[in-house]
Amino acid sequence: MDLPIVGTRGRNPLDLVLMQPGVVSGAPTGGSIYVHGARDRITDPAGSLDLGRRARGTAARIARFEIARAGHTMLERLPLWQALTRRFVLGALGLEAMDDRIAAAFALPPERALRVPL
């Protein structure tokens, strides 16, 4: 079976997530975070914002971090991206306390939680 590539224009990354065994739409999760450069030309910042809005019914908590003046975060700001991702995963699994910055983002009103500046 050919799976869609996450981030490919015209494809819904949530479809890929919901196809995974044990994932049920609307089921509580540890949450979901997105880290996006405001000037990204590889993946569309508006697309990750839309994905965050649509994922609200899938994840218990959503936060999307925006890095002003940054392009593709995984290429330009790899240490920041990796550190934030690592702290989120360890917190979501209960192996560490949730990072204060992530916990504060989760506590924001839904629309503000999707535009947290870094």
Secondary structure as the mmCIF struct_conf table of DSSP 4:
data_model
#
loop_
_struct_conf.conf_type_id
_struct_conf.id
_struct_conf.beg_label_comp_id
_struct_conf.beg_label_asym_id
_struct_conf.beg_label_seq_id
_struct_conf.end_label_comp_id
_struct_conf.end_label_asym_id
_struct_conf.end_label_seq_id
HELX_LH_PP_P HELX_LH_PP_P1 ASP A 2 ILE A 5
TURN_TY1_P TURN_TY1_P1 VAL A 6 GLY A 7
TURN_TY1_P TURN_TY1_P2 ARG A 9 GLY A 10
HELX_RH_AL_P HELX_RH_AL_P1 PRO A 13 LEU A 18
TURN_TY1_P TURN_TY1_P3 MET A 19 MET A 19
BEND BEND1 GLN A 20 GLN A 20
TURN_TY1_P TURN_TY1_P4 PRO A 21 GLY A 22
TURN_TY1_P TURN_TY1_P5 SER A 25 GLY A 26
BEND BEND2 GLY A 30 GLY A 30
STRN STRN1 SER A 32 GLY A 37
TURN_TY1_P TURN_TY1_P6 ALA A 38 ARG A 39
BEND BEND3 ARG A 41 THR A 43
HELX_RH_AL_P HELX_RH_AL_P2 PRO A 45 ALA A 55
TURN_TY1_P TURN_TY1_P7 ARG A 56 THR A 58
BEND BEND4 ALA A 59 ALA A 60
STRN STRN2 ILE A 62 ILE A 67
TURN_TY1_P TURN_TY1_P8 ALA A 68 ARG A 69
BEND BEND5 GLY A 71 GLY A 71
HELX_RH_AL_P HELX_RH_AL_P3 THR A 73 GLU A 76
BEND BEND6 ARG A 77 ARG A 77
HELX_RH_AL_P HELX_RH_AL_P4 LEU A 78 ALA A 92
TURN_TY1_P TURN_TY1_P9 LEU A 93 GLY A 94
BEND BEND7 LEU A 95 GLU A 96
HELX_LH_PP_P HELX_LH_PP_P2 ALA A 97 ASP A 99
HELX_RH_AL_P HELX_RH_AL_P5 ASP A 100 PHE A 106
TURN_TY1_P TURN_TY1_P10 ALA A 107 ALA A 107
BEND BEND8 LEU A 108 LEU A 108
HELX_RH_AL_P HELX_RH_AL_P6 PRO A 110 ALA A 113
TURN_TY1_P TURN_TY1_P11 LEU A 114 LEU A 114
BEND BEND9 ARG A 115 ARG A 115
STRN STRN3 VAL A 116 PRO A 117
#
